[in-house]
């Protein structure tokens, strides 16, 4: 009879609330077990995104500065062309 009681308790059906509680407990255990790995992945992802943003910002600022320098060089070149070539007569 003791053997029959053991199979009855093993075959016990769980209620919906017990199943939900069991699933939530498993999920909580998963998050506790893997939280450090997930946090480190999030940190690496954040650093990569931050590095990309800083790189794009730096590149943009650098390219704008170069455009200004090129504009200044172009203005100087135009003024030299307007003045004409430097010779002994006009220097």
N, CA, C and O atoms as a MOPAC input file, in Angstrom:
PM7 MOZYME 1SCF
protein

 N      0.81000 1    -1.18500 1     0.00000 1
 C      0.00000 1     0.00000 1     0.00000 1
 C      0.86800 1     1.26900 1     0.00000 1
 O      0.49400 1     2.28500 1    -0.58700 1
 N      1.99400 1     1.19900 1     0.64500 1
 C      2.88200 1     2.35200 1     0.67700 1
 C      3.37500 1     2.67800 1    -0.71600 1
 O      3.59300 1     3.84200 1    -1.05300 1
 N      3.55300 1     1.63300 1    -1.53400 1
 C      4.00800 1     1.85100 1    -2.89800 1
 C      2.92900 1     2.55500 1    -3.70900 1
 O      3.25600 1     3.41900 1    -4.52300 1
 N      1.70100 1     2.23200 1    -3.52600 1
 C      0.58400 1     2.87100 1    -4.22200 1
 C      0.43300 1     4.32300 1    -3.83000 1
 O      0.08700 1     5.15500 1    -4.66700 1
 N      0.68800 1     4.64600 1    -2.56300 1
 C      0.61300 1     6.03200 1    -2.11200 1
 C      1.70300 1     6.89100 1    -2.76300 1
 O      1.48400 1     8.06300 1    -3.06700 1
 N      2.87200 1     6.29400 1    -2.97000 1
 C      3.98500 1     7.03100 1    -3.57400 1
 C      3.66300 1     7.38100 1    -5.01900 1
 O      3.98700 1     8.47900 1    -5.47200 1
 N      3.02900 1     6.46700 1    -5.75300 1
 C      2.70200 1     6.76700 1    -7.14900 1
 C      1.58300 1     7.78800 1    -7.23700 1
 O      1.54700 1     8.58500 1    -8.17500 1
 N      0.68100 1     7.77800 1    -6.29100 1
 C     -0.39500 1     8.76800 1    -6.29400 1
 C      0.16400 1    10.17500 1    -6.07300 1
 O     -0.27300 1    11.12800 1    -6.71900 1
 N      1.12500 1    10.30100 1    -5.16400 1
 C      1.69600 1    11.62400 1    -4.90000 1
 C      2.58100 1    12.06700 1    -6.06300 1
 O      2.68700 1    13.26500 1    -6.32600 1
 N      3.21300 1    11.13300 1    -6.76000 1
 C      4.03800 1    11.48800 1    -7.91100 1
 C      3.15900 1    11.89800 1    -9.08200 1
 O      3.57300 1    12.72400 1    -9.89700 1
 N      1.97300 1    11.35000 1    -9.18600 1
 C      1.06600 1    11.66100 1   -10.28000 1
 C      0.14800 1    12.83400 1    -9.95600 1
 O     -0.79200 1    13.10700 1   -10.70300 1
 N      0.40200 1    13.51100 1    -8.88300 1
 C     -0.44700 1    14.61600 1    -8.45000 1
 C     -0.46800 1    15.69200 1    -9.52800 1
 O      0.58200 1    16.07300 1   -10.04600 1
 N     -1.60800 1    16.16500 1    -9.85500 1
 C     -1.72800 1    17.25200 1   -10.82200 1
 C     -1.68900 1    18.58000 1   -10.06800 1
 O     -2.28300 1    18.73700 1    -9.00100 1
 N     -0.98100 1    19.50700 1   -10.65400 1
 C     -0.82100 1    20.81600 1   -10.02500 1
 C     -1.89000 1    21.76400 1   -10.54200 1
 O     -2.33600 1    21.66300 1   -11.68500 1
 N     -2.28200 1    22.67000 1    -9.69300 1
 C     -3.25400 1    23.67800 1   -10.10400 1
 C     -2.55100 1    24.72000 1   -10.97700 1
 O     -1.32200 1    24.75400 1   -11.04400 1
 N     -3.32000 1    25.55000 1   -11.63100 1
 C     -2.75300 1    26.58700 1   -12.50400 1
 C     -1.89400 1    27.55600 1   -11.69900 1
 O     -0.85300 1    28.00400 1   -12.17800 1
 N     -2.31300 1    27.87800 1   -10.49900 1
 C     -1.54900 1    28.80100 1    -9.65600 1
 C     -0.21400 1    28.17500 1    -9.26000 1
 O      0.80900 1    28.86000 1    -9.23900 1
 N     -0.21700 1    26.88700 1    -8.94900 1
 C      1.03200 1    26.20600 1    -8.57800 1
 C      1.98000 1    26.12800 1    -9.76900 1
 O      3.19100 1    26.28200 1    -9.60500 1
 N      1.44200 1    25.88900 1   -10.96900 1
 C      2.27700 1    25.84400 1   -12.16600 1
 C      2.88800 1    27.21100 1   -12.45300 1
 O      4.06000 1    27.31900 1   -12.81300 1
 N      2.08000 1    28.24700 1   -12.28800 1
 C      2.57300 1    29.60100 1   -12.51300 1
 C      3.65600 1    29.95700 1   -11.49200 1
 O      4.67200 1    30.56000 1   -11.83800 1
 N      3.43100 1    29.58000 1   -10.24300 1
 C      4.41900 1    29.82800 1    -9.20300 1
 C      5.71800 1    29.08000 1    -9.50400 1
 O      6.80700 1    29.62300 1    -9.31900 1
 N      5.60300 1    27.85000 1    -9.96200 1
 C      6.77600 1    27.05300 1   -10.30300 1
 C      7.54000 1    27.69700 1   -11.46000 1
 O      8.76900 1    27.76000 1   -11.41600 1
 N      6.83700 1    28.18000 1   -12.50600 1
 C      7.48900 1    28.83500 1   -13.64100 1
 C      8.17400 1    30.13000 1   -13.21400 1
 O      9.28000 1    30.43300 1   -13.66100 1
 N      7.51400 1    30.88400 1   -12.35600 1
 C      8.12300 1    32.14200 1   -11.87100 1
 C      9.36500 1    31.86900 1   -11.04600 1
 O     10.34700 1    32.61000 1   -11.11100 1
 N      9.31000 1    30.80300 1   -10.27400 1
 C     10.47600 1    30.44600 1    -9.46500 1
 C     11.64300 1    30.05000 1   -10.36700 1
 O     12.78700 1    30.42500 1   -10.10900 1
 N     11.35100 1    29.29500 1   -11.42400 1
 C     12.39800 1    28.91800 1   -12.36400 1
 C     12.98900 1    30.14700 1   -13.05200 1
 O     14.20200 1    30.24200 1   -13.23600 1
 N     12.12700 1    31.07700 1   -13.42500 1
 C     12.59300 1    32.30000 1   -14.07200 1
 C     13.46000 1    33.13300 1   -13.13000 1
 O     14.48900 1    33.67300 1   -13.53600 1
 N     13.04000 1    33.23200 1   -11.87900 1
 C     13.82500 1    33.97400 1   -10.88800 1
 C     15.18000 1    33.31900 1   -10.68300 1
 O     16.19200 1    34.01500 1   -10.59200 1
 N     15.22100 1    32.00500 1   -10.60900 1
 C     16.49300 1    31.29000 1   -10.46500 1
 C     17.39300 1    31.53800 1   -11.66900 1
 O     18.60300 1    31.70700 1   -11.52000 1
 N     16.79900 1    31.56000 1   -12.86800 1
 C     17.57100 1    31.82500 1   -14.07900 1
 C     18.21100 1    33.20800 1   -14.01200 1
 O     19.40100 1    33.35600 1   -14.29000 1
 N     17.42500 1    34.22200 1   -13.64200 1
 C     17.95000 1    35.58400 1   -13.59300 1
 C     19.01300 1    35.73600 1   -12.51600 1
 O     20.00100 1    36.44200 1   -12.71900 1
 N     18.82300 1    35.08400 1   -11.37200 1
 C     19.83300 1    35.14100 1   -10.31400 1
 C     21.13800 1    34.49700 1   -10.77800 1
 O     22.22500 1    35.00600 1   -10.50600 1
 N     21.01600 1    33.38300 1   -11.47500 1
 C     22.18400 1    32.63600 1   -11.92300 1
 C     22.93300 1    33.38000 1   -13.02100 1
 O     24.16400 1    33.35000 1   -13.04700 1
 N     22.22800 1    34.04000 1   -13.92000 1
 C     22.84700 1    34.65600 1   -15.09400 1
 C     22.93100 1    36.17200 1   -15.03400 1
 O     23.28200 1    36.79700 1   -16.03600 1
 N     22.62700 1    36.78000 1   -13.91200 1
 C     22.58700 1    38.24600 1   -13.84600 1
 C     23.95700 1    38.87600 1   -14.09100 1
 O     24.04300 1    39.91800 1   -14.74000 1
 N     25.01000 1    38.27500 1   -13.59300 1
 C     26.34700 1    38.83900 1   -13.78000 1
 C     26.73800 1    38.81400 1   -15.25600 1
 O     27.28900 1    39.78700 1   -15.77000 1
 N     26.45600 1    37.71500 1   -15.93000 1
 C     26.78600 1    37.60700 1   -17.35000 1
 C     25.96700 1    38.59700 1   -18.17700 1
 O     26.49100 1    39.22700 1   -19.09500 1
 N     24.69900 1    38.72900 1   -17.85600 1
 C     23.83300 1    39.65600 1   -18.58300 1
 C     24.27300 1    41.09500 1   -18.34100 1
 O     24.28400 1    41.90800 1   -19.26500 1
 N     24.63300 1    41.40500 1   -17.10900 1
 C     25.08800 1    42.75600 1   -16.78000 1
 C     26.37600 1    43.08400 1   -17.52500 1
 O     26.53500 1    44.19700 1   -18.02600 1
 N     27.29900 1    42.12100 1   -17.60400 1
 C     28.55200 1    42.38300 1   -18.31100 1
 C     28.31000 1    42.54700 1   -19.80900 1
 O     28.96000 1    43.37300 1   -20.45000 1
 N     27.38700 1    41.77500 1   -20.37400 1
 C     27.05200 1    41.94800 1   -21.79100 1
 C     26.44000 1    43.32300 1   -22.02800 1
 O     26.75400 1    43.98200 1   -23.02000 1
 N     25.57500 1    43.75400 1   -21.12900 1
 C     24.97200 1    45.08200 1   -21.26200 1
 C     26.03300 1    46.17200 1   -21.17400 1
 O     25.97000 1    47.16400 1   -21.90000 1
 N     27.00100 1    45.99000 1   -20.29200 1
 C     28.07700 1    46.96500 1   -20.14000 1
 C     28.90800 1    47.04500 1   -21.41400 1
 O     29.21900 1    48.14000 1   -21.88400 1
 N     29.26800 1    45.90200 1   -21.97200 1
 C     30.05900 1    45.88300 1   -23.20700 1
 C     29.26500 1    46.52000 1   -24.34700 1
 O     29.81500 1    47.29700 1   -25.12700 1
 N     27.99100 1    46.19900 1   -24.44500 1
 C     27.15700 1    46.78800 1   -25.49400 1
 C     27.07900 1    48.30400 1   -25.33100 1
 O     27.19400 1    49.03800 1   -26.31200 1
 N     26.88700 1    48.77400 1   -24.11200 1
 C     26.82600 1    50.21500 1   -23.85100 1
 C     28.12600 1    50.91500 1   -24.19100 1
 O     28.11500 1    52.01100 1   -24.75200 1
 N     29.24900 1    50.28900 1   -23.85500 1
 C     30.54400 1    50.88900 1   -24.17000 1
 C     30.77400 1    50.94300 1   -25.68300 1
 O     31.31900 1    51.92000 1   -26.19600 1
 N     30.36400 1    49.90600 1   -26.38200 1
 C     30.50800 1    49.90000 1   -27.84700 1
 C     29.65700 1    50.99400 1   -28.48200 1
 O     30.12000 1    51.70200 1   -29.37600 1
 N     28.43900 1    51.13000 1   -28.03200 1
 C     27.56600 1    52.18000 1   -28.57600 1
 C     28.13500 1    53.55700 1   -28.24400 1
 O     28.13000 1    54.45200 1   -29.08900 1
 N     28.62300 1    53.72800 1   -27.01700 1
 C     29.22000 1    55.00300 1   -26.61900 1
 C     30.45800 1    55.33100 1   -27.43800 1
 O     30.65300 1    56.47900 1   -27.83700 1
 N     31.30000 1    54.32800 1   -27.69300 1
 C     32.50300 1    54.55100 1   -28.50100 1
 C     32.12700 1    54.93600 1   -29.92900 1
 O     32.76500 1    55.79900 1   -30.53200 1
 N     31.09800 1    54.29900 1   -30.46400 1
 C     30.63500 1    54.63900 1   -31.81100 1
 C     30.14100 1    56.08300 1   -31.86000 1
 O     30.46500 1    56.81800 1   -32.79200 1
 N     29.36700 1    56.48800 1   -30.87000 1
 C     28.82600 1    57.85900 1   -30.84300 1
 C     29.95300 1    58.87700 1   -30.72000 1
 O     29.96000 1    59.88500 1   -31.42600 1
 N     30.90600 1    58.61700 1   -29.82800 1
 C     32.03100 1    59.54600 1   -29.66300 1
 C     32.85300 1    59.61400 1   -30.94000 1
 O     33.29200 1    60.69300 1   -31.33600 1
 N     33.06500 1    58.46900 1   -31.59000 1
 C     33.81700 1    58.44900 1   -32.84100 1
 C     33.12400 1    59.23300 1   -33.93500 1
 O     33.76400 1    59.99900 1   -34.65600 1
 N     31.82200 1    59.04700 1   -34.06400 1
 C     31.07300 1    59.78200 1   -35.08400 1
 C     31.08900 1    61.28600 1   -34.79800 1
 O     31.23800 1    62.09100 1   -35.71800 1
 N     30.93900 1    61.66100 1   -33.53600 1
 C     30.97200 1    63.07200 1   -33.16200 1
 C     32.34000 1    63.67200 1   -33.47300 1
 O     32.43400 1    64.76100 1   -34.03900 1
 N     33.39700 1    62.95400 1   -33.09800 1
 C     34.75600 1    63.44500 1   -33.35000 1
 C     35.02600 1    63.57700 1   -34.84300 1
 O     35.61200 1    64.56300 1   -35.29100 1
 N     34.59900 1    62.58900 1   -35.60200 1
 C     34.79700 1    62.63900 1   -37.05300 1
 C     34.06600 1    63.83200 1   -37.66300 1
 O     34.59600 1    64.51600 1   -38.53800 1
 N     32.84300 1    64.07100 1   -37.19000 1
 C     32.06000 1    65.18900 1   -37.71200 1
 C     32.73600 1    66.52100 1   -37.40700 1
 O     32.85400 1    67.37800 1   -38.28200 1
 N     33.17800 1    66.69000 1   -36.16500 1
 C     33.85400 1    67.93800 1   -35.77500 1
 C     35.13000 1    68.11500 1   -36.58200 1
 O     35.41700 1    69.21700 1   -37.04800 1
 N     35.89700 1    67.04900 1   -36.75200 1
 C     37.14500 1    67.12300 1   -37.50500 1
 C     36.88500 1    67.48200 1   -38.96100 1
 O     37.60600 1    68.29800 1   -39.53700 1
 N     35.86800 1    66.88400 1   -39.55700 1
 C     35.58300 1    67.18300 1   -40.96600 1
 C     35.10700 1    68.61700 1   -41.13300 1
 O     35.43100 1    69.25100 1   -42.13700 1
 N     34.35000 1    69.14600 1   -40.18500 1
 C     33.90300 1    70.54200 1   -40.26800 1
 C     35.09700 1    71.47500 1   -40.14500 1
 O     35.17200 1    72.47400 1   -40.86000 1
 N     36.02500 1    71.17000 1   -39.25800 1
 C     37.22400 1    72.00900 1   -39.12400 1
 C     38.03900 1    71.98200 1   -40.40800 1
 O     38.55400 1    73.01600 1   -40.83200 1
 N     38.16200 1    70.82200 1   -41.02800 1
 C     38.91400 1    70.73000 1   -42.27100 1
 C     38.24000 1    71.53600 1   -43.37600 1
 O     38.92000 1    72.15700 1   -44.19200 1
 N     36.91900 1    71.53000 1   -43.40800 1
 C     36.21800 1    72.32900 1   -44.41600 1
 C     36.51500 1    73.80900 1   -44.22900 1
 O     36.70100 1    74.53600 1   -45.20400 1
 N     36.55800 1    74.25200 1   -42.98800 1
 C     36.87200 1    75.65900 1   -42.73600 1
 C     38.29000 1    75.98000 1   -43.19400 1
 O     38.53600 1    77.01700 1   -43.81000 1
 N     39.22000 1    75.07400 1   -42.88600 1
 C     40.61200 1    75.29200 1   -43.29300 1
 C     40.70800 1    75.30000 1   -44.81300 1
 O     41.40200 1    76.13600 1   -45.39100 1
 N     40.01000 1    74.36500 1   -45.46100 1
 C     40.03500 1    74.32500 1   -46.92400 1
 C     39.41200 1    75.58800 1   -47.51000 1
 O     39.88500 1    76.09000 1   -48.53000 1
 N     38.35900 1    76.10900 1   -46.88200 1
 C     37.75400 1    77.35900 1   -47.35600 1
 C     38.74400 1    78.51400 1   -47.25000 1
 O     38.83400 1    79.34900 1   -48.14900 1
 N     39.48700 1    78.55500 1   -46.14100 1
 C     40.48000 1    79.61000 1   -45.96500 1
 C     41.57600 1    79.48900 1   -47.01200 1
 O     42.01700 1    80.49400 1   -47.57000 1
 N     42.01700 1    78.26500 1   -47.28200 1
 C     43.05500 1    78.05600 1   -48.29900 1
 C     42.53600 1    78.46400 1   -49.67300 1
 O     43.24900 1    79.08700 1   -50.46100 1
 N     41.27100 1    78.10100 1   -49.95000 1
 C     40.68300 1    78.49000 1   -51.22900 1
 C     40.59000 1    80.00700 1   -51.36200 1
 O     40.85000 1    80.55400 1   -52.43300 1
 N     40.22000 1    80.68700 1   -50.27500 1
 C     40.14500 1    82.14900 1   -50.31000 1
 C     41.51900 1    82.75600 1   -50.56900 1
 O     41.64300 1    83.70700 1   -51.34000 1
 N     42.55300 1    82.21000 1   -49.92800 1
 C     43.91300 1    82.71300 1   -50.14700 1
 C     44.34600 1    82.45700 1   -51.58400 1
 O     44.99100 1    83.30300 1   -52.20300 1
 N     43.99000 1    81.28700 1   -52.11500 1
 C     44.36200 1    80.96500 1   -53.49000 1
 C     43.65300 1    81.90400 1   -54.45700 1
 O     44.26800 1    82.35200 1   -55.42500 1
 N     42.40200 1    82.20900 1   -54.23100 1
 C     41.66100 1    83.13000 1   -55.09500 1
 C     42.29600 1    84.52300 1   -55.08700 1
 O     42.46000 1    85.16800 1   -56.12200 1
 N     42.64600 1    84.95900 1   -53.86700 1
 C     43.24300 1    86.29700 1   -53.77500 1
 C     44.59900 1    86.32800 1   -54.47800 1
 O     44.95800 1    87.35200 1   -55.05900 1
 N     45.35200 1    85.24500 1   -54.43900 1
 C     46.64700 1    85.20700 1   -55.14100 1
 C     46.44000 1    85.20100 1   -56.64900 1
 O     47.20100 1    85.82100 1   -57.39200 1
 N     45.39100 1    84.48700 1   -57.10100 1
 C     45.11200 1    84.45200 1   -58.53500 1
 C     44.66900 1    85.83200 1   -59.02300 1
 O     45.06100 1    86.25900 1   -60.10900 1
 N     43.86000 1    86.52800 1   -58.23100 1
 C     43.38400 1    87.86100 1   -58.61100 1
 C     44.55300 1    88.83600 1   -58.67500 1
 O     44.61200 1    89.66600 1   -59.58300 1
 N     45.47200 1    88.75200 1   -57.73700 1
 C     46.63000 1    89.64800 1   -57.72500 1
 C     47.54800 1    89.39700 1   -58.92200 1
 O     48.21300 1    90.30800 1   -59.41600 1
 N     47.56800 1    88.17000 1   -59.36700 1
 C     48.43700 1    87.82900 1   -60.49100 1
 C     49.75100 1    87.26100 1   -59.99000 1
 O     49.98300 1    87.19000 1   -58.78300 1
 N     50.60600 1    86.86000 1   -60.90700 1
 C     51.87600 1    86.25500 1   -60.48600 1
 C     52.81000 1    87.31300 1   -59.88000 1
 O     52.78300 1    88.48800 1   -60.24500 1
 N     53.61900 1    86.84800 1   -58.95500 1
 C     54.58600 1    87.75700 1   -58.31700 1
 C     55.83200 1    87.82200 1   -59.18100 1
 O     56.52200 1    86.83100 1   -59.42200 1
 N     56.06600 1    88.97000 1   -59.60700 1
 C     57.28700 1    89.19600 1   -60.40100 1
 C     58.04800 1    90.34400 1   -59.75000 1
 O     57.57700 1    90.94600 1   -58.78500 1
 N     59.20500 1    90.63600 1   -60.27600 1
 C     59.98400 1    91.72900 1   -59.72400 1
 C     59.30600 1    93.06800 1   -59.90700 1
 O     59.56800 1    94.01100 1   -59.16000 1
 N     58.43200 1    93.15600 1   -60.90200 1
 C     57.76800 1    94.42100 1   -61.20000 1
 C     56.61900 1    94.70900 1   -60.23000 1
 O     56.36600 1    95.87200 1   -59.91500 1
 N     55.92400 1    93.68000 1   -59.75400 1
 C     54.75100 1    93.94000 1   -58.90100 1
 C     54.89700 1    93.45100 1   -57.47900 1
 O     53.88900 1    93.35800 1   -56.77800 1
 N     56.08500 1    93.13600 1   -57.01300 1
 C     56.20200 1    92.66200 1   -55.63800 1
 C     56.48700 1    93.71500 1   -54.65900 1
 O     56.60700 1    93.43400 1   -53.46700 1

